[in-house]
C-alpha cells in the first residue's frame, strides 16, 4: 500500500488513471489497526484494478480536513479524481467489499 500525504495526494490520488481507495488512519486508533490487514488483503485481490493507500491524519491534517474526514477510520474511494464512495468506521472485509462493488460496479 502506498503512503499518501499532503504533497503527493493530488498526483497519486486525484490524477490516478485507476480508482484509488484511501484509508484515513492514525497510529493510535484501535479500529484503524484492525482495518489495516484487511485493506492489505483487498489491495492484493484488486491489484491492477484499484490503487490502495493510507493517509495518516495526524501528519496530513490539511488533506483530511479538506475532504471532511472527521473521524477515523474513514475510507474514501476516488474515481476520476472525485469521491465515488465513503465508509466511516470499521465495517469489516464485507463492508469494504460492498463499498467497492457499489461505488465502482466491479467484482473481483
Secondary structure, DSSP 8 states (H G I E B T S, - for coil): -EEE-TTTHIIIIIT-SSEEEEEEE-TT-HHHHHHHHHHHHHHHHTTTTEEEEEEETTT-HHHHHHTT--SSSEEEEEETTEEEEEEES--HHHHHHHHHHHHH----
